[in-house]
Amino acid sequence: MTLLQASKLGTETLSLAGIENAANESIWILESVIGKTRSEIIRIPSEEIGEDLLETYKEKLAERISGRPVQYILGKWEFYGREYYVNEGVLIPRPETEMLVDFALEYLKGRKNPVIVDLCAGTGCIGLTVASLIPDSQVYLVEKYDEAFAVLERNAEGVTNAKAVKGDIFDEKLISSLPQCDLLLSNPPYIRHADIPSLQSEVLREPLTALDAGEDGLEFYRTLGKIYGKICKGAAAFECGEDQGAALRELLPGSEIIKDCFGNDRMVVLKEL
Ligand SMILES: C[S@@+](CC[C@H](N)C(=O)[O-])C[C@H]1O[C@@H](n2cnc3c(N)ncnc32)[C@H](O)[C@@H]1O
């Protein structure tokens, strides 16, 4: 079978299974299996794929049809134009989370050697992106769970101004060990416990520990507000759920709610007076 035929087979297989983005996903999977980019594949459409690689490609298409998110199949995903390693131990980076990076870049513009803390770091996509874009910054990223921490450490390799810290943000000793910072960032778990079963089936393939935020979905923000008072002399930006703005304004006095491009509550910001 040629590469062109394989790519068509992939698109047909995924669209028959009702996968919306079938054409892109099939080519991404093909790229990762044969180790060639889309533009290389387009230049050699009649090259044979080879039996073993075809078998691997079909297996990965079957995984996708079974509901495994394409990002976990690829083992990587893009955030703010950078590639991050992902697996089932971490939340897949979302485009809306890029708002926190935009805020950090704007807020820290012109500051020398800023110190930034990213709590509930997962892949590290927020803090590592900021560290890479502000080379004179020092970024501390905190993650509690073993599997997520392993991913964070892997993504942090080579980012010399970033330090991955293993720990629980509810542990006061851990928080006291962090330096005073200019900016506190976090995309914490924020889904109400009762809403978890109604999430899309693909979201349910992501770790529950990255999603579940207790009875009212605000458990993490209560602690983040206290941590802000303790270790931050500048601003804080936390991602939030689309219906959490009013509750967060009440919970974090003086905070501002920023909406995303769809008009939904997406980020809560605290700034020094
Ligand atoms: C919503 S995910 C966000 C991951 C990443 N920051 C992002 O934006 O893609 C929340 C992360 O917090 C971690 N986490 C959950 N509870 C934690 C805790 N008590 N202390 C530290 N990290 C925690 C989860 O393992 C998960 O990686």
The ligand as an SDF file (V2000), in Angstrom:
LIG
                    3D

 27 29  0  0  0  0  0  0  0  0999 V2000
   -6.0480   20.9840   35.1870 C   0  0  0  0  0  0  0  0  0  0  0  0
   -4.4900   20.1710   35.2540 S   0  0  0  0  0  0  0  0  0  0  0  0
   -3.4730   21.4450   34.5570 C   0  0  0  0  0  0  0  0  0  0  0  0
   -2.1750   20.9680   34.0170 C   0  0  0  0  0  0  0  0  0  0  0  0
   -1.3800   22.0550   33.2690 C   0  0  0  0  0  0  0  0  0  0  0  0
   -1.0540   23.1560   34.1470 N   0  0  0  0  0  0  0  0  0  0  0  0
   -2.1580   22.5770   32.0780 C   0  0  0  0  0  0  0  0  0  0  0  0
   -2.6190   23.7200   32.1290 O   0  0  0  0  0  0  0  0  0  0  0  0
   -2.3230   21.8340   31.0940 O   0  0  0  0  0  0  0  0  0  0  0  0
   -4.1680   20.2130   36.9830 C   0  0  0  0  0  0  0  0  0  0  0  0
   -2.8820   19.5360   37.4490 C   0  0  0  0  0  0  0  0  0  0  0  0
   -2.8000   19.6630   38.8760 O   0  0  0  0  0  0  0  0  0  0  0  0
   -2.2520   18.4850   39.4280 C   0  0  0  0  0  0  0  0  0  0  0  0
   -2.7010   18.4440   40.8430 N   0  0  0  0  0  0  0  0  0  0  0  0
   -3.8860   18.0220   41.3290 C   0  0  0  0  0  0  0  0  0  0  0  0
   -3.9400   18.1770   42.6580 N   0  0  0  0  0  0  0  0  0  0  0  0
   -2.7580   18.7340   43.0260 C   0  0  0  0  0  0  0  0  0  0  0  0
   -2.2200   19.1510   44.2710 C   0  0  0  0  0  0  0  0  0  0  0  0
   -2.9240   19.0120   45.4120 N   0  0  0  0  0  0  0  0  0  0  0  0
   -0.9880   19.6960   44.2980 N   0  0  0  0  0  0  0  0  0  0  0  0
   -0.2580   19.8260   43.1470 C   0  0  0  0  0  0  0  0  0  0  0  0
   -0.7070   19.4390   41.9280 N   0  0  0  0  0  0  0  0  0  0  0  0
   -1.9500   18.9060   41.8640 C   0  0  0  0  0  0  0  0  0  0  0  0
   -2.8190   17.3940   38.5520 C   0  0  0  0  0  0  0  0  0  0  0  0
   -2.0550   16.2140   38.6530 O   0  0  0  0  0  0  0  0  0  0  0  0
   -2.7530   18.0550   37.1750 C   0  0  0  0  0  0  0  0  0  0  0  0
   -1.5220   17.7850   36.5720 O   0  0  0  0  0  0  0  0  0  0  0  0
  1  2  1  0
  2  3  1  0
  2 10  1  0
  3  4  1  0
  4  5  1  0
  5  6  1  0
  5  7  1  0
  7  8  2  0
  7  9  1  0
 10 11  1  0
 11 12  1  0
 11 26  1  0
 12 13  1  0
 13 14  1  0
 13 24  1  0
 14 15  1  0
 14 23  1  0
 15 16  2  0
 16 17  1  0
 17 18  1  0
 17 23  2  0
 18 19  1  0
 18 20  2  0
 20 21  1  0
 21 22  2  0
 22 23  1  0
 24 25  1  0
 24 26  1  0
 26 27  1  0
M  CHG  2   2   1   9  -1
M  END
$$$$
